[in-house]
């Protein structure tokens, strides 16, 4: 409508001229040099002005994320300066308990406090990732183990009562960043830690026991043979399998064994017997494998 809204009026600093409409991440960080309570009102007004006068939904999400990241950076800096304390650990447990029971402000009622709590929750999930690894591999006394278990129990309550699987995703990403895929696989195959994973992922795992095919490092010939085995099982087409089998030379015949292990043998790992290979599938494959007359193949198997 031709209206002009000066960005200097959106600045959280009363005596600052903001010549750029870009919301800089440095602003929240500078604000947080003071106590949160001192600057909360200014941030609240800042967010409200931006939401009402400039930002659409997409930009608003980016702005919220910016503040969450800045809050998180500031909290982590404070944590590093103060060091690890038992009191802080207990405070995080109490905070997680309030989150699980939905006793913290929501975005509509208190957006700034809500964003700060998101930042705190992220830090707690990163801490939980480290405690998970410590719980799995480290030998600790009864007291240390009890503290770790208490913390993880509250994280579990948050994940289960929130109805938001993105919390689990954030936790899993933190575990992956710190300890890699092997740790993820160990947790996935342990009934004790299955609460960490979204229900949909667990359902997929029951259907496909191993969701990452490490044999793909063998290259395109393996991928082709694996797909050919799948077509025998799913589409009842053996012609492609026979054609691809004839293309294999020398030691490449071992790729057939890897493809069979991936598509057939690994299915026995599932607790759901309906996912195990059927007798008809086994008979079909046995018939096709009779054409392989290779001592190297037999030795490899």
C-alpha positions as CSV (number, residue, x, y, z in Angstrom):
1,X,0.0,0.0,0.0
2,X,3.0,2.3,-0.2
3,X,3.4,2.4,3.6
4,X,6.9,2.8,5.0
5,X,8.0,1.2,8.2
6,X,11.5,2.3,9.2
7,X,13.7,-0.5,10.3
8,X,15.3,1.7,12.9
9,X,12.0,1.5,14.8
10,X,12.4,-2.3,14.9
11,X,15.8,-2.3,16.6
12,X,15.9,-3.7,20.2
13,X,18.3,-0.9,21.1
14,X,16.7,2.5,22.0
15,X,19.7,4.6,20.9
16,X,20.7,2.7,17.8
17,X,20.1,3.5,14.1
18,X,19.6,0.4,12.1
19,X,20.3,1.2,8.4
20,X,19.7,-2.3,7.2
21,X,16.5,-4.3,7.2
22,X,18.4,-7.5,7.8
23,X,17.9,-8.9,11.2
24,X,21.5,-9.5,12.4
25,X,22.3,-12.4,14.7
26,X,24.6,-10.1,16.7
27,X,21.6,-8.2,18.1
28,X,20.3,-11.0,20.4
29,X,23.9,-11.9,21.4
30,X,24.5,-8.3,22.5
31,X,21.3,-8.3,24.3
32,X,22.2,-11.4,26.2
33,X,25.3,-9.7,27.7
34,X,22.8,-8.5,30.2
35,X,20.5,-10.7,32.3
36,X,17.6,-12.3,30.5
37,X,15.0,-10.6,32.7
38,X,16.5,-7.2,31.9
39,X,16.2,-7.6,28.1
40,X,13.1,-9.8,27.9
41,X,10.7,-6.9,27.5
42,X,12.8,-5.4,24.7
43,X,13.1,-8.7,22.8
44,X,9.3,-9.2,23.2
45,X,8.6,-5.8,21.7
46,X,11.2,-6.4,19.0
47,X,9.6,-9.7,17.9
48,X,6.1,-8.3,18.0
49,X,7.0,-5.3,15.8
50,X,8.6,-7.6,13.2
51,X,5.8,-10.0,13.2
52,X,3.1,-7.3,12.8
53,X,4.9,-5.2,10.3
54,X,7.3,-7.1,8.2
55,X,7.5,-10.9,8.5
56,X,5.6,-13.6,6.8
57,X,5.3,-17.1,8.3
58,X,8.5,-18.3,6.6
59,X,10.5,-15.3,7.7
60,X,9.0,-15.6,11.2
61,X,10.3,-19.2,11.5
62,X,13.8,-18.1,10.4
63,X,13.7,-15.3,13.0
64,X,12.6,-17.7,15.8
65,X,15.4,-20.0,14.8
66,X,17.9,-17.2,14.9
67,X,16.9,-16.3,18.4
68,X,17.0,-20.0,19.5
69,X,20.5,-20.4,18.1
70,X,21.7,-17.2,19.9
71,X,20.1,-18.2,23.2
72,X,21.7,-21.6,22.8
73,X,25.2,-20.1,22.1
74,X,24.9,-17.8,25.1
75,X,23.7,-20.7,27.4
76,X,26.6,-22.9,26.2
77,X,29.1,-20.1,26.8
78,X,27.8,-19.6,30.4
79,X,27.9,-23.4,31.0
80,X,31.5,-23.6,29.8
81,X,32.6,-20.7,32.0
82,X,30.8,-22.1,35.1
83,X,31.9,-25.7,34.5
84,X,30.0,-28.9,35.4
85,X,28.1,-28.8,38.7
86,X,25.8,-31.3,40.3
87,X,23.3,-28.5,41.0
88,X,23.2,-27.5,37.4
89,X,22.6,-31.2,36.5
90,X,19.6,-31.3,38.9
91,X,18.3,-28.1,37.6
92,X,18.2,-29.5,34.0
93,X,16.4,-32.6,35.3
94,X,13.8,-30.3,36.9
95,X,13.5,-28.3,33.7
96,X,13.0,-31.5,31.7
97,X,10.3,-32.6,34.1
98,X,8.4,-29.3,33.6
99,X,8.7,-29.7,29.9
100,X,7.3,-33.2,30.0
101,X,4.4,-32.1,32.1
102,X,3.8,-29.1,29.9
103,X,4.3,-26.6,32.7
104,X,6.3,-24.1,30.6
105,X,4.9,-21.1,28.6
106,X,3.8,-21.8,25.0
107,X,4.7,-19.6,22.0
108,X,1.4,-17.6,22.1
109,X,1.5,-16.6,25.7
110,X,5.2,-15.9,26.2
111,X,7.2,-16.3,22.9
112,X,10.6,-15.2,24.3
113,X,10.4,-17.6,27.2
114,X,9.3,-20.3,24.8
115,X,12.3,-19.7,22.5
116,X,14.6,-19.7,25.5
117,X,13.2,-23.0,26.6
118,X,13.7,-24.5,23.1
119,X,17.4,-23.5,23.4
120,X,17.6,-25.1,26.8
121,X,15.9,-28.2,25.6
122,X,18.4,-28.5,22.7
123,X,21.3,-28.3,25.2
124,X,19.7,-31.0,27.3
125,X,19.3,-33.3,24.3
126,X,23.0,-32.8,23.4
127,X,23.9,-33.6,27.0
128,X,21.6,-36.7,26.8
129,X,23.5,-37.9,23.7
130,X,26.8,-37.8,25.7
131,X,25.2,-39.5,28.7
132,X,23.8,-42.3,26.4
133,X,27.3,-43.1,25.2
134,X,28.7,-43.0,28.8
135,X,25.8,-45.2,29.9
136,X,26.6,-47.7,27.2
137,X,30.3,-48.0,27.4
138,X,31.7,-46.5,30.6
139,X,32.0,-48.3,33.9
140,X,30.5,-46.1,36.6
141,X,29.6,-46.6,40.3
142,X,26.0,-46.9,41.4
143,X,25.7,-43.2,42.3
144,X,26.9,-42.0,38.9
145,X,24.8,-44.6,37.0
146,X,21.7,-43.5,39.0
147,X,22.2,-39.8,38.1
148,X,22.6,-40.7,34.4
149,X,19.5,-42.9,34.5
150,X,17.5,-40.2,36.2
151,X,18.5,-37.6,33.5
152,X,17.7,-40.0,30.6
153,X,14.4,-41.0,32.2
154,X,13.3,-37.3,32.1
155,X,14.5,-37.0,28.4
156,X,12.4,-40.1,27.6
157,X,9.4,-38.5,29.3
158,X,9.8,-35.4,27.2
159,X,10.1,-37.4,24.0
160,X,7.1,-39.6,24.8
161,X,4.7,-37.0,26.1
162,X,5.5,-34.2,23.7
163,X,4.1,-35.9,20.6
164,X,6.9,-34.3,18.6
165,X,9.2,-36.8,16.9
166,X,11.6,-33.9,16.0
167,X,12.9,-34.1,19.5
168,X,14.0,-37.7,18.9
169,X,15.5,-36.7,15.6
170,X,17.5,-33.9,17.2
171,X,18.7,-36.4,19.9
172,X,19.7,-38.9,17.2
173,X,21.6,-36.3,15.2
174,X,23.5,-35.4,18.3
175,X,24.4,-39.0,18.9
176,X,25.5,-39.4,15.3
177,X,27.6,-36.3,15.4
178,X,29.4,-37.4,18.6
179,X,29.7,-41.1,18.2
180,X,28.8,-42.1,14.6
181,X,26.5,-44.6,12.9
182,X,27.7,-47.6,14.9
183,X,26.3,-46.2,18.1
184,X,23.0,-45.5,16.3
185,X,22.8,-49.1,15.2
186,X,23.7,-50.4,18.6
187,X,20.8,-48.3,20.2
188,X,18.4,-49.4,17.4
189,X,19.0,-53.1,18.1
190,X,18.7,-52.7,21.9
191,X,15.1,-53.0,23.3
192,X,16.2,-50.8,26.2
193,X,16.9,-47.8,24.0
194,X,14.2,-48.1,21.4
195,X,12.3,-45.1,22.9
196,X,14.9,-42.9,21.3
197,X,13.6,-43.7,17.8
198,X,10.4,-42.4,16.1
199,X,7.7,-45.1,15.8
200,X,7.7,-44.9,12.1
201,X,11.5,-45.6,11.9
202,X,11.0,-48.7,14.1
203,X,8.2,-49.9,11.8
204,X,10.5,-49.5,8.8
205,X,13.3,-51.3,10.6
206,X,10.9,-54.3,11.2
207,X,10.3,-54.4,7.5
208,X,13.9,-53.8,6.5
209,X,16.1,-55.1,9.3
210,X,19.2,-53.1,8.2
211,X,18.3,-49.7,6.8
212,X,21.9,-49.0,5.5
213,X,23.4,-51.3,3.0
214,X,27.1,-51.3,3.5
215,X,27.6,-53.6,0.6
216,X,26.9,-50.7,-1.7
217,X,30.6,-49.9,-1.4
218,X,31.2,-52.8,-3.8
219,X,29.9,-50.7,-6.6
220,X,27.3,-50.8,-9.4
221,X,27.6,-54.6,-10.2
222,X,26.5,-55.3,-6.6
223,X,23.6,-52.9,-6.8
224,X,22.4,-54.4,-10.1
225,X,22.6,-57.9,-8.7
226,X,20.8,-57.0,-5.5
227,X,18.0,-55.4,-7.5
228,X,17.8,-58.6,-9.7
229,X,17.4,-60.7,-6.6
230,X,14.6,-58.4,-5.4
231,X,12.8,-58.8,-8.7
232,X,13.0,-62.6,-8.4
233,X,11.3,-62.3,-4.9
234,X,8.9,-59.5,-5.6
235,X,8.0,-59.7,-9.3
236,X,8.7,-63.4,-9.8
237,X,11.0,-62.4,-12.7
238,X,14.1,-64.6,-13.1
239,X,15.2,-63.4,-16.5
240,X,17.0,-60.3,-15.2
241,X,18.8,-62.4,-12.6
242,X,20.0,-64.9,-15.2
243,X,21.1,-62.0,-17.5
244,X,23.1,-60.2,-14.8
245,X,24.6,-63.5,-13.6
246,X,26.1,-64.1,-17.0
247,X,27.8,-60.7,-16.9
248,X,29.8,-61.5,-13.8
249,X,33.4,-62.4,-14.2
250,X,35.8,-64.1,-11.9
251,X,35.6,-63.0,-8.3
252,X,32.5,-60.9,-9.1
253,X,30.4,-64.0,-8.6
254,X,30.8,-63.4,-4.8
255,X,28.4,-60.4,-5.3
256,X,25.6,-62.9,-5.7
257,X,26.2,-64.1,-2.2
258,X,26.2,-60.5,-0.8
259,X,23.0,-59.8,-2.6
260,X,21.3,-62.9,-1.2
261,X,22.5,-62.1,2.3
262,X,21.1,-58.6,2.0
263,X,17.7,-59.5,0.4
264,X,17.1,-62.9,2.0
265,X,19.3,-63.9,5.0
266,X,19.1,-60.5,6.8
267,X,15.3,-60.9,7.0
268,X,15.6,-63.7,9.5
269,X,16.8,-61.0,11.9
270,X,13.3,-59.7,12.3
271,X,11.2,-60.8,15.3
272,X,8.2,-60.7,13.0
273,X,8.1,-64.2,11.4
274,X,5.8,-62.9,8.6
275,X,8.9,-61.0,7.2
276,X,11.0,-64.1,7.0
277,X,11.7,-65.6,3.5
278,X,8.8,-67.9,2.4
279,X,9.4,-71.5,1.3
280,X,8.3,-70.5,-2.2
281,X,11.0,-67.8,-2.4
282,X,13.7,-70.2,-1.2
283,X,12.7,-72.8,-3.8
284,X,12.8,-70.2,-6.6
285,X,16.3,-69.1,-5.5
286,X,17.6,-72.6,-5.1
287,X,16.5,-73.4,-8.6
288,X,18.4,-70.4,-10.0
289,X,21.5,-70.9,-8.0
290,X,22.0,-74.4,-9.4
291,X,23.4,-72.8,-12.5
292,X,26.3,-71.4,-10.5
293,X,29.2,-73.9,-10.8
294,X,32.0,-72.0,-9.0
295,X,34.2,-73.3,-6.3
296,X,35.2,-69.7,-5.4
297,X,31.5,-68.9,-4.9
298,X,31.0,-71.9,-2.6
299,X,34.1,-71.1,-0.6
300,X,33.0,-67.5,-0.2
301,X,29.6,-68.6,1.0
